[in-house]
Amino acid sequence: MMIEAIDYEGNRKPTGVDSIDAVEIRVLVVSGDEILTIRKTDGTVVCVDAGKGRILNFFDGEYTVTDIEKWMQRETAYDDWFEFGE
């Protein structure tokens, strides 16, 4: 499955990275938009910001995904983070 970042309205933005190619995903949530840093199996890193242009940056939180497949089932950027990572 393709990894997607979610913005504050729940819209999904494709990252171009398949979940089987991801070793680690760090999630930063700013003003409701996810900013993903994905470390791939080949050692490269992909960063994707779901936001379309923020006026203000409010830090909402950050976490590292520990269960990628479960995390990919989330519906919003504000889903219960404790279920997905640490």
FENVENSUL-V563773 format. One record per residue. RES is the residue in one small letter. OMEGA is omega in degrees with one decimal (NA if undefined). D_LAST is the distance of its C-alpha to the last C-alpha in Angstrom with 1 decimal. Layout:
((RES & OMEGA & D_LAST) (RES & OMEGA & D_LAST))
This chain:
((m & 179.4 & 22.3) (m & 177.5 & 22.1) (i & 179.8 & 18.7) (e & 172.6 & 19.3) (a & -177.7 & 17.9) (i & 177.7 & 18.7) (d & -174.1 & 20.7) (y & 178.3 & 21.2) (e & -179.1 & 24.0) (g & 176.7 & 22.1) (n & -178.0 & 24.0) (r & 178.9 & 22.5) (k & -179.3 & 23.1) (p & -179.9 & 23.3) (t & -175.4 & 21.8) (g & -179.2 & 24.3) (v & 176.0 & 21.7) (d & -176.3 & 21.7) (s & -179.9 & 18.6) (i & 178.2 & 20.3) (d & -176.3 & 20.6) (a & 175.9 & 16.9) (v & -177.2 & 15.2) (e & 174.9 & 12.0) (i & 172.8 & 11.2) (r & -177.9 & 9.8) (v & 173.2 & 10.4) (l & 179.5 & 12.2) (v & -178.6 & 13.9) (v & -178.8 & 17.3) (s & 177.6 & 19.9) (g & 179.4 & 18.4) (d & 175.6 & 18.5) (e & 169.9 & 15.7) (i & -175.8 & 16.1) (l & 169.8 & 14.8) (t & -173.3 & 14.9) (i & 174.5 & 15.5) (r & -174.9 & 16.4) (k & -178.1 & 19.1) (t & 179.9 & 20.7) (d & 177.4 & 23.7) (g & 179.0 & 21.8) (t & -179.2 & 22.3) (v & 178.3 & 19.9) (v & 176.6 & 20.2) (c & -179.8 & 19.3) (v & 177.0 & 20.0) (d & -179.0 & 20.3) (a & -177.8 & 21.0) (g & -179.8 & 22.9) (k & -178.5 & 26.7) (g & -179.2 & 27.5) (r & 172.8 & 26.1) (i & 177.4 & 28.5) (l & 178.4 & 26.0) (n & 175.4 & 22.4) (f & 179.4 & 20.3) (f & -179.6 & 16.7) (d & 179.3 & 14.7) (g & 177.8 & 11.1) (e & 178.9 & 8.7) (y & 173.7 & 5.4) (t & -179.1 & 5.5) (v & 177.6 & 6.9) (t & 179.1 & 7.2) (d & -172.7 & 10.2) (i & -177.1 & 12.3) (e & 178.3 & 15.3) (k & -179.7 & 13.7) (w & -178.3 & 12.0) (m & 178.7 & 15.5) (q & -178.5 & 17.0) (r & -178.3 & 15.6) (e & 178.5 & 18.5) (t & 176.3 & 17.5) (a & -177.8 & 15.1) (y & 176.2 & 14.5) (d & -175.4 & 13.6) (d & -175.0 & 11.2) (w & -177.4 & 7.8) (f & 177.9 & 6.4) (e & -171.4 & 8.5) (f & -174.1 & 7.3) (g & -178.1 & 3.8) (e & NA & 0.0))
